[in-house]
Amino acid sequence: MSTGIAILGVGRWGVHYVRHFSQHPSAQVVAIVDPSPEKLRLCRDQFNLDTNKVILANDWESIRNHPEISAVVVVTPAISHYPLIKDALNLGYHVLAEKPLTLNSQECAELTALAAQKQRILLVDHTYLFHPAVITGQKVLQSGGIGKPLYGYATRTHLGPVRQDVSALWD
């Protein structure tokens, strides 16, 4: 059985989610939402989407009650995350949100509690969350193979893109 997914936003990161979920054997992209008809068209063409099977919509309202959706991926500007995620959880959907979850910690706590109450998964993605180097490092640390760590240090040298909607702390 595949999971029916709606992807909200097909900008810089959203197209990656379309690609990955379109190729995943346990996922079915049911709908893609973006206010830009041009981005929807490019997405349709890039991934050869069958518009008889995948709804291309300009707004969440038009597809939010679609019976085949069981999970939502939120890849929209950060300011829109809280209302979209809250609505999706209240509709009974699992939610994967691109970082940041919201723009304030009270909203994050509220959404976390709502997901627990609804018994739904709420996951916040981060660029390196599932990166092989991070996973290997975690396994090495957990195994005790290098002893007790005293401190950790990392440097990220790629500084772009500069986001206008959130601060560096939230990003």
N, C-alpha and C positions, 0 to 999 in steps of 0.2 A: 504494500500500500504506500502510495507516495503522499507527501505533504504538500498541500496546495498553498502556494506562496504569492503574496502581493508585495511588490517592491515599490516603495514610495521614494521617488527621486532617482533620476538617471544622469546625474552629473558626473564629476570626476571619479567618485567611488562607486556610485550606483551601477554603472555599466559593468563593473567587476562582479558585483553580486548577480546581475543578470547572467553573465557568462558562466559563473560557477554553478549557480542553481539550475541553469538550463542543461548543464552537462551531468548533474548529479542524478544517479539512478533512483534515489528515494525522494526526489523533489520534483514538483511540477509548478512552473511559473504560470500562475493563473491570470495575474494582472500586473501591469506596470503603469505607474501614475507619475506624471510630471506635467507641470503647467505649460511646458514648451512643446508645441506640436512638432517643431523641428527636431528636438532631442528624441521624441518618441519615434519619429520617422527614421532617424539615424540608427536608433537602437533596433528597430524592426529590421532594417536592412542589414546591419552589421551581424545580427544573430539569426537572420533568416527566420524570423518568428512567423508562425502561422496565426494570423489574426482571427481565425475561426476558433482557435484554442486559447489564445492569449489576448486579454482585453487591454487595449491601450487607452488610458483615460487621462483627462486633464485635472481631475480633482478626486480626492479621497471619498467625498460624499457619494459619488456615483457608483462606487464599487464596494463600499464598506460592509455591506450585508450580503455579498456574493456567497452562495452556499458552499462553494468549493474552497474557500479560503480557510486555512487553519493557522497560518502564521503570517506575520507582517515584518518586512525589513524596512526600517526607517533610515533613509539616507538623504534627508532634507536639511535645510539650514537649521542650526541648533535652536533658534528661537521657536521653531515649530514642533520640536520634539515632544515637549510635555503634553500638549493637547492631543496630538496624534497617538502617542503611546498610551495615554490614559483611555482614549476612546477605544483603541484596539484591544486593550486588556479588558475593558468593560464588555466588549463584544465577545470575549472568550478566546481571543487569539493569543498565541505565543508571539513574542516580539524580540527581534534582533535589532538593536539600535547602534548606529555608528556613533562614536564618541563626539561630544560629551552626551551623557544621557539627558541631562537638562542643564539649565544655566544656574540653578541654585540647589543647595543640598536638601532643603525641605521638600522640594518637588521630587528629588531622587528618592528620598525616604518614603514619600507617599506612594510613588510608583512601585517601589520594592514591596511595600506592604500590600498594595493592591494585587500585585502578581502572586504573592503568597496566598492571599485570600481567595483568589480565583483559581489557584493551583495551576498557574501558567508560568512558563519559562520567560524570564526577562533577562536578556544577555546584552551586555555592552561590548561591542567589538573594539579592538585596538589594533593598529596596523601590525604589531609584532606579537600579538597574543598567541598565535598558533605557529609562529616562525620556528623552523627546525632548531635553530641555535638556542632559542629561548626554552624550548621543550627539553633539549639535551642538557642545557645548564640546570634546569629544574631537577631533572632526574639525577644528575651528578650530585647536586647539593643534597637531595633527599636520601641518596644512598650512603652519604657520609664518606664517600670515596676520596674527598680532598680534605677531610677533617672539618673542624668547626670554622665556618667563615667568620672573619673579624669585620670585614666591610666589603662593599661592592662598589664598583665604579664602571660607568659606561659613558660614552660620548656619542651623541648623534650629530653628524656633520651636515646632513642634508637639511637645509633650513627653509625649504619651500613646500607648498605655497604659503604665503603669508595670508592668514584668514582675517577678514574684516569683521566677522560676526561674533567671534569669541576671542578671549585673551589667550596668551600662551599657556597660562595655568590650566584653563579649561580644555585647551587643545592637547 
